[in-house]
């Protein structure tokens, strides 16, 4: 007989009031003790069940991860077009989302047919997502970034985009940047690079018999590329990182936006930079054709101005020459200009992907180009921009993750930076049309 039953039996036989009260108190305490033991046992059983469930889920996740690695060929560094899920994310959804976002973006949509034509089907986008996910999104423990970070100590930083993806990211930047497409790209191994430049070549002369040869020496100078940091950071709540349903997570969104922003910033520096870090070609081109009408308005542009700037570019550089002009003056003032034979100078393209033509040369429409009339304003650039050098300092476009500095707010900081240098290396390759000074 257990303690409760024994107490109940004693209470049934007891007649003394004080003893009866004492026994009742003991019974109540015994019942309470029994309930506590029962609750403890139930809790232990529940915890054991939860532990077993977690162990089973962990084993299942490990099996799926190994199977995903085998199915998607990560060891070979590739992803199949028909790949399924990776750790709960659909790689097909990642690729489709990237394609849709690029199609919707005015700057990125030109990238879509070029990637499709190469048969990549955005597989590299999915591969980059996998690398980034493995490095940054999988768990807070994976976000290991030690501070302070120092140049030359790569082990102190958490690179989310691995080195082998460098050229792919660079190619994406090139597709959204006119400057990266047409300027000369120079990889840099230090913060400053000096390039020799030829100024004047030797001259030869016909000399009469018995006369001394004519002395002639070439002259040179140098161009310096100095790497300047281009950076930005974003802060995201850990709840957003954990709960977002966007393919690739918040890191995937930041990556695509940073790449587009870098391309646009490079264009801004090359076309309309104001001296920090470079003066753009619309402000400081090699040769200039100033309005001979004395007007400060774009509307005063004439056919003679276009002919004149073409004539100032060496014939050897006309094969790669292009026009660069904002869409507003292009369609307002250039469209409709005719030559002396009443033939239109500007031929709009009727085929998607084919360039408009002006005087037989392709036309590009940088959004950063000047669009409003003003005194002394360069608004048309013509020539071969391979004479403009863009130096690329970093061997890695780096996205660093800092889960610590904002940890008291339960936030994570994402910092992306690159380093670029710019120089008018061979400015005689291109020129600009400028309104009058006043």
C-alpha distance (Angstrom), angle and dihedral (degrees) to the residues before:
residue distance angle dihedral
X1 . . .
X2 3.80 . .
X3 3.77 124.7 .
X4 3.82 96.0 -97.6
X5 3.80 93.8 51.5
X6 3.79 90.6 46.6
X7 3.80 91.7 52.3
X8 3.79 91.2 48.0
X9 3.84 90.0 53.1
X10 3.81 92.5 49.5
X11 3.81 91.4 48.6
X12 3.78 90.0 52.6
X13 3.84 91.5 55.7
X14 3.82 99.6 37.2
X15 3.81 118.4 102.0
X16 3.79 101.0 171.6
X17 3.81 108.4 99.4
X18 3.81 96.6 -145.8
X19 3.80 93.3 47.1
X20 3.79 89.2 46.6
X21 3.85 91.3 54.4
X22 3.77 90.4 48.7
X23 3.78 92.4 50.9
X24 3.83 91.6 48.6
X25 3.82 90.6 54.5
X26 3.79 90.2 50.3
X27 3.83 90.0 49.6
X28 3.80 92.3 51.7
X29 3.80 91.7 49.4
X30 3.81 91.0 47.7
X31 3.79 90.9 51.7
X32 3.80 90.7 49.7
X33 3.80 91.0 49.1
X34 3.80 90.0 50.8
X35 3.85 91.0 51.4
X36 3.79 91.1 49.5
X37 3.78 91.8 51.3
X38 3.80 90.5 47.6
X39 3.83 92.4 50.0
X40 3.79 91.2 47.0
X41 3.79 91.4 51.3
X42 3.82 92.1 48.3
X43 3.84 90.7 49.6
X44 3.80 91.9 49.7
X45 3.80 90.3 50.1
X46 3.83 91.6 48.9
X47 3.80 92.4 48.8
X48 3.78 90.5 49.2
X49 3.81 90.0 51.6
X50 3.82 91.9 49.0
X51 3.79 91.1 48.4
X52 3.78 91.3 50.7
X53 3.82 90.1 48.0
X54 3.82 91.7 50.9
X55 3.78 91.6 48.3
X56 3.80 90.1 50.8
X57 3.82 92.0 48.5
X58 3.80 90.4 48.2
X59 3.80 91.8 52.3
X60 3.81 91.0 46.1
X61 3.84 91.0 50.4
X62 3.80 91.1 49.7
X63 3.80 90.5 50.5
X64 3.82 91.8 48.3
X65 3.80 91.6 47.2
X66 3.79 91.9 51.5
X67 3.77 90.6 46.0
X68 3.82 91.3 48.5
X69 3.78 90.9 51.2
X70 3.77 90.3 51.1
X71 3.81 94.0 44.0
X72 3.80 96.4 47.2
X73 3.79 96.7 42.3
X74 3.80 96.1 -127.0
X75 3.80 91.2 160.3
X76 3.79 88.2 62.6
X77 3.82 90.8 46.1
X78 3.81 96.2 -116.6
X79 3.80 140.6 104.3
X80 3.78 124.3 -144.0
X81 3.81 118.4 -121.1
X82 3.77 88.0 -126.3
X83 3.81 94.3 49.6
X84 3.78 115.7 144.8
X85 3.80 126.9 -158.5
X86 3.76 129.8 -17.6
X87 3.79 113.6 -159.8
X88 3.79 92.3 -31.9
X89 3.82 97.0 -40.1
X90 3.78 123.3 106.6
X91 3.80 108.9 -129.2
X92 3.77 89.1 -159.7
X93 3.81 88.3 56.1
X94 3.81 89.5 49.7
X95 3.81 91.5 52.6
X96 3.81 93.8 43.1
X97 3.79 91.3 47.7
X98 3.81 91.8 50.3
X99 3.79 91.0 49.1
X100 3.82 92.4 47.9
X101 3.80 93.7 48.2
X102 3.81 91.4 48.8
X103 3.80 91.1 48.1
X104 3.82 90.8 52.2
X105 3.82 94.2 48.0
X106 3.84 117.0 85.7
X107 3.80 89.6 -146.9
X108 3.80 98.4 42.7
X109 3.80 102.6 39.0
X110 3.82 92.7 85.0
X111 3.79 87.7 63.3
X112 3.82 94.2 63.0
X113 3.83 101.5 69.9
X114 3.80 91.3 40.8
X115 3.81 92.9 54.8
X116 3.81 91.6 42.2
X117 3.80 90.9 50.4
X118 3.79 89.7 55.3
X119 3.80 89.9 53.3
X120 3.80 94.4 -121.3
X121 3.82 94.5 126.7
X122 3.81 88.8 -161.8
X123 3.81 92.3 -68.0
X124 3.80 89.4 138.2
X125 3.81 89.0 56.6
X126 3.80 89.0 56.2
X127 3.81 90.9 46.8
X128 3.81 91.3 52.5
X129 3.81 89.4 48.7
X130 3.80 90.6 54.4
X131 3.80 91.9 49.8
X132 3.79 92.3 47.8
X133 3.80 93.2 44.8
X134 3.80 92.2 51.1
X135 3.82 91.2 48.4
X136 3.77 101.8 41.6
X137 3.79 120.4 4.7
X138 3.79 106.4 45.8
X139 3.82 96.6 82.4
X140 3.82 142.5 -24.7
X141 3.80 87.3 -104.6
X142 3.79 88.2 61.7
X143 3.79 92.3 57.7
X144 3.77 94.5 83.1
X145 3.79 111.2 161.7
X146 3.77 118.2 153.5
X147 3.77 122.1 -151.4
X148 2.90 140.6 -109.2
X149 3.80 96.2 40.3
X150 3.77 118.7 -155.1
X151 3.79 134.1 -164.5
X152 3.78 111.2 -102.9
X153 3.82 94.4 23.5
X154 3.75 103.2 95.6
X155 3.79 93.2 168.6
X156 3.83 89.5 69.1
X157 3.81 92.7 62.7
X158 3.77 133.3 65.8
X159 3.80 106.9 -132.7
X160 3.80 108.2 -156.4
X161 3.80 94.1 -175.7
X162 3.81 109.3 54.3
X163 3.78 122.6 -136.9
X164 3.79 94.6 -108.1
X165 3.81 89.6 64.3
X166 3.81 92.7 55.7
X167 3.79 99.3 99.2
X168 3.80 91.8 44.6
X169 3.80 92.2 54.3
X170 3.79 90.1 44.8
X171 3.80 90.1 52.5
X172 3.81 90.4 52.4
X173 3.81 89.9 52.0
X174 3.80 89.0 49.3
X175 3.80 90.9 54.1
X176 3.83 93.2 55.0
X177 3.81 94.7 40.6
X178 3.80 123.3 69.9
X179 3.79 90.3 -164.3
X180 3.81 92.5 55.0
X181 3.80 89.6 49.6
X182 3.79 97.8 51.9
X183 3.82 108.3 22.0
X184 3.81 123.1 80.3
X185 3.82 112.2 -93.1
X186 3.81 114.4 -145.3
X187 3.85 120.0 -173.1
X188 3.82 110.6 -139.4
X189 3.80 125.9 -151.7
X190 3.83 96.5 -172.3
X191 3.79 136.3 32.3
X192 3.82 90.9 -96.9
X193 3.80 131.2 35.7
X194 3.80 126.6 -172.8
X195 3.79 118.5 -155.2
X196 3.82 123.3 -169.5
X197 3.79 115.7 -124.1
X198 3.79 128.4 -161.1
X199 3.80 114.0 -130.8
X200 3.79 106.2 173.1
X201 3.77 129.9 10.2
X202 3.79 126.2 -143.5
X203 3.80 118.1 -85.0
X204 3.78 124.9 -140.4
X205 3.78 126.0 -155.6
X206 3.77 138.4 -164.7
X207 3.80 107.4 -110.8
X208 3.80 129.5 -164.5
X209 3.77 120.4 -121.1
X210 3.79 112.1 -80.8
X211 3.83 93.1 16.7
X212 3.77 124.3 122.2
X213 3.82 117.4 -103.1
X214 3.79 117.7 -105.3
X215 3.79 115.0 -104.8
X216 3.82 115.5 -128.7
X217 3.78 131.2 165.6
X218 3.79 129.4 -176.0
X219 3.81 118.1 -122.6
X220 3.79 127.8 -141.5
X221 3.76 141.5 -177.6
X222 3.80 132.8 173.7
X223 3.77 141.3 -109.7
X224 3.79 121.7 -143.3
X225 3.80 125.5 -150.3
X226 3.81 112.5 -160.8
X227 3.79 117.6 -168.5
X228 3.79 114.7 -127.0
X229 3.77 122.4 -171.4
X230 3.81 118.9 -111.9
X231 3.78 110.7 -167.4
X232 3.78 149.2 149.9
X233 3.77 137.3 173.6
X234 3.79 136.0 -152.4
X235 3.79 131.3 -162.0
X236 3.80 120.6 -144.9
X237 3.78 129.4 -176.8
X238 3.77 114.4 -114.7
X239 3.80 88.0 -126.9
X240 3.82 88.9 60.8
X241 3.81 91.1 47.9
X242 3.79 90.8 50.3
X243 3.81 98.8 41.8
X244 3.81 105.5 35.5
X245 3.80 113.9 118.7
X246 3.82 95.3 -163.2
X247 3.82 111.1 121.3
X248 3.79 106.7 -103.2
X249 3.78 92.1 19.1
X250 3.79 124.8 -119.8
X251 3.82 89.7 -44.2
X252 3.79 90.9 60.4
X253 3.81 90.5 51.0
X254 3.81 92.5 48.7
X255 3.80 92.2 47.7
X256 3.81 94.2 54.9
X257 3.80 92.7 43.8
X258 3.82 93.6 47.6
X259 3.82 91.1 50.0
X260 3.80 92.1 51.4
X261 3.82 91.7 44.6
X262 3.82 91.8 51.4
X263 3.80 90.9 51.6
X264 3.80 91.8 50.0
X265 3.82 92.7 46.6
X266 3.80 91.5 51.5
X267 3.81 89.0 51.7
X268 3.80 90.3 49.4
X269 3.83 91.8 52.8
X270 3.81 95.1 45.2
X271 3.80 96.8 44.1
X272 3.82 106.5 32.1
X273 3.82 106.5 5.8
X274 3.81 112.3 149.2
X275 3.80 98.6 -148.3
X276 3.79 102.0 -70.0
X277 2.96 102.6 118.7
X278 3.84 94.0 -15.7
X279 3.79 142.9 -13.5
X280 3.80 108.6 -108.7
X281 3.79 124.8 -122.9
X282 3.81 92.4 -108.6
X283 3.81 88.5 58.4
X284 3.80 101.7 33.4
X285 3.78 114.3 19.1
X286 3.78 123.0 160.1
X287 3.81 97.7 -107.1
X288 3.80 130.5 15.9
X289 3.77 137.8 -152.7
X290 3.82 108.5 -157.7
X291 3.80 120.7 -159.2
X292 3.78 106.4 -92.6
X293 3.81 89.1 -158.4
X294 3.80 90.7 71.0
X295 3.80 90.5 -126.2
X296 3.79 125.4 141.6
X297 3.82 92.9 -158.4
X298 3.80 124.7 96.5
X299 3.80 87.8 -137.7
X300 3.83 89.4 72.3
X301 3.83 90.8 69.6
X302 3.79 112.0 129.2
X303 3.76 136.8 -167.2
X304 3.82 87.7 -111.2
X305 3.83 91.0 61.1
X306 3.80 90.7 56.3
X307 3.80 92.6 47.9
X308 3.78 91.2 47.2
X309 3.81 95.9 55.2
X310 3.82 91.3 47.6
X311 3.79 88.6 53.7
X312 3.82 91.6 55.0
X313 3.81 94.8 59.8
X314 3.84 117.8 85.2
X315 3.78 111.8 -104.6
X316 3.81 89.8 -125.7
X317 3.83 88.7 63.8
X318 3.79 98.8 47.5
X319 3.80 93.2 83.5
X320 3.84 90.7 73.7
X321 3.80 96.7 30.0
X322 3.80 122.3 130.6
X323 3.78 138.3 174.9
X324 3.82 119.1 -116.5
X325 3.81 116.2 -163.0
X326 3.79 137.5 143.2
X327 3.81 114.9 -102.3
X328 3.82 92.8 -118.4
X329 3.85 99.5 62.3
X330 3.82 89.3 32.5
X331 3.80 95.2 61.5
X332 3.81 94.9 30.6
X333 3.81 103.8 45.8
X334 3.81 109.7 8.2
X335 3.78 95.5 46.8
X336 3.79 107.1 82.8
X337 3.83 98.0 26.8
X338 3.82 112.1 134.4
X339 3.78 136.5 -168.5
X340 3.80 126.9 -122.2
X341 3.80 89.7 -81.6
X342 3.81 90.8 56.1
X343 3.80 91.8 -109.7
X344 3.83 117.9 144.4
X345 3.81 114.5 -109.3
X346 3.80 96.1 -158.0
X347 3.82 117.1 63.7
X348 3.83 111.8 -171.1
X349 3.79 116.3 -145.1
X350 3.79 117.2 -115.8
X351 3.81 93.1 -169.7
X352 3.80 123.3 79.6
X353 3.79 110.7 -115.2
X354 3.80 94.2 17.4
X355 3.84 115.0 111.5
X356 3.77 126.9 -117.1
X357 3.81 111.3 -112.8
X358 3.81 129.9 -136.5
X359 3.77 118.0 -173.7
X360 3.80 87.0 -17.6
X361 3.83 96.0 -54.4
X362 3.85 126.7 107.1
X363 3.80 118.9 -100.8
X364 3.82 124.8 -138.3
X365 3.81 122.6 -168.9
X366 3.83 110.9 -150.4
X367 3.78 109.8 -167.7
X368 3.82 90.3 -144.0
X369 3.83 94.0 60.1
X370 3.84 118.3 110.5
X371 3.80 112.1 -84.2
X372 3.81 102.8 175.0
X373 3.81 127.0 70.2
X374 3.79 119.0 -111.1
X375 3.78 143.3 148.6
X376 3.80 115.1 -73.2
X377 3.79 92.4 1.1
X378 3.78 120.5 156.3
X379 3.80 106.3 -147.1
X380 3.82 104.8 158.5
X381 3.81 124.7 52.4
X382 3.79 121.4 -171.1
X383 3.79 131.8 -178.1
X384 3.78 144.2 49.5
X385 3.81 110.9 -36.4
X386 3.79 90.9 -164.0
X387 3.77 83.1 94.1
X388 3.82 87.7 69.8
X389 3.82 112.3 79.2
X390 3.80 125.1 -148.8
X391 3.80 114.2 -165.5
X392 3.80 119.6 -152.5
X393 3.79 110.7 -157.1
X394 3.80 105.8 177.6
X395 3.77 123.7 76.6
X396 3.78 86.5 -154.2
X397 3.79 134.6 38.5
X398 3.78 93.3 -135.4
X399 3.77 130.3 -150.9
X400 3.80 110.1 -173.4
X401 3.78 122.9 -163.9
X402 3.80 121.1 -149.8
X403 3.81 112.3 -173.7
X404 3.81 93.6 166.9
X405 3.81 113.0 59.2
X406 3.82 91.9 59.6
X407 3.79 96.3 31.8
X408 3.83 93.8 115.0
X409 3.81 87.1 62.1
X410 3.83 90.4 44.8
X411 3.80 89.2 -117.6
X412 3.81 135.9 131.2
X413 3.81 125.3 -142.9
X414 3.82 120.0 -141.8
X415 3.81 116.6 -162.6
X416 3.80 123.2 -173.5
X417 3.78 122.9 -176.0
X418 3.77 140.7 167.0
X419 3.82 133.5 174.7
X420 3.79 125.2 -130.8
X421 3.80 138.0 177.5
X422 3.82 127.4 -158.3
X423 3.80 134.5 -164.2
X424 3.81 142.1 164.0
X425 3.79 90.6 -126.1
X426 3.81 98.9 167.1
X427 3.82 104.8 12.0
X428 3.79 93.2 171.7
X429 3.79 87.8 75.8
X430 3.81 93.2 75.1
X431 3.81 142.4 24.4
X432 3.78 142.4 -174.8
X433 3.79 140.7 -131.8
X434 3.82 111.8 -125.9
X435 3.80 133.6 -168.2
X436 3.80 117.8 -123.5
X437 3.79 118.8 -80.4
X438 3.78 93.7 -116.7
